[in-house]
Amino acid sequence: KAGVTQTPRYLIKTRGQQVTLSCSPISGHRSVSWYQQTPGQGLQFLFEYFSETQRNKGNFPGRFSGRQFSNSRSEMNVSTLELGDSALYLCASSWGGQNSGNTIYFGEGSWLTVV
Amino acid sequence: GENVEQHPSTLSVQEGDSAVIKCTYSDSASNYFPWYKQELGKRPQLIIDIRSNVGEKKDQRIAVTLNKTAKHFSLHITETQPEDSAVYFCAAPWMDSSYKLIFGSGTRLLVRP
């Protein structure tokens, strides 16, 4: 069974540009969540999607947005990039059922550098 | 909302010794506590998790204990090996939304051969 797949793995963008990152969850998983990882702030929750609907949201500005498609694949977008957006962006997938405690599995991440 | 504190931030042990990492959480409704291991340049990988209806769970050299009254849980690694060297993160769900995990700040474990 294939794991969580994220593309691109590495990218460099200029301040002010926008970026779109893609995530394909494990087959059968319907929940996709996104995390930002930086040395200073650690792992921070961005948002979570289930059945094409945003179910949970973290404390990030509106420049950060996402969506989920009918096949559960998800994209996140960051507009008007700032230097501080440089980070590892991790996608995680899970079955998504209402029972608490369903395990989330991380992808390898997309390394974004803003210059 | 949930707040998770993790200690220590760094831990150095001799190969064969035990390592213990502790986390405290603030939301008494939290009922699921996973631990992730992240090697340099790689993704976090789940190594063990515990639900609130049990106090301890073991998997070979790894164990997790949970004290719901005190709102803390700990990761125990016995007979440490150099390949255990990594950053370990604890997590707890935010307001019982199990798909929004709040992570601790991480513990960098170094196992000296």
HADDOCK unambig.tbl for C-alpha pairs under 7 A between the chains (distance, minus, plus):
assign (segid A and resid 42 and name CA) (segid B and resid 105 and name CA) 5.69 0.50 0.50
assign (segid A and resid 43 and name CA) (segid B and resid 103 and name CA) 6.12 0.50 0.50
assign (segid A and resid 45 and name CA) (segid B and resid 100 and name CA) 6.67 0.50 0.50
assign (segid A and resid 45 and name CA) (segid B and resid 101 and name CA) 6.94 0.50 0.50
assign (segid A and resid 48 and name CA) (segid B and resid 99 and name CA) 6.98 0.50 0.50
assign (segid A and resid 56 and name CA) (segid B and resid 100 and name CA) 6.69 0.50 0.50
assign (segid A and resid 100 and name CA) (segid B and resid 96 and name CA) 6.87 0.50 0.50
assign (segid A and resid 100 and name CA) (segid B and resid 97 and name CA) 6.90 0.50 0.50
assign (segid A and resid 100 and name CA) (segid B and resid 98 and name CA) 4.99 0.50 0.50
assign (segid A and resid 101 and name CA) (segid B and resid 32 and name CA) 5.14 0.50 0.50
assign (segid A and resid 101 and name CA) (segid B and resid 98 and name CA) 5.38 0.50 0.50
assign (segid A and resid 102 and name CA) (segid B and resid 98 and name CA) 6.80 0.50 0.50
assign (segid A and resid 106 and name CA) (segid B and resid 43 and name CA) 6.31 0.50 0.50
assign (segid A and resid 106 and name CA) (segid B and resid 44 and name CA) 6.34 0.50 0.50
assign (segid A and resid 106 and name CA) (segid B and resid 45 and name CA) 6.91 0.50 0.50
assign (segid A and resid 107 and name CA) (segid B and resid 43 and name CA) 6.34 0.50 0.50
assign (segid A and resid 108 and name CA) (segid B and resid 42 and name CA) 6.27 0.50 0.50
assign (segid A and resid 108 and name CA) (segid B and resid 43 and name CA) 4.88 0.50 0.50
assign (segid A and resid 109 and name CA) (segid B and resid 43 and name CA) 6.77 0.50 0.50
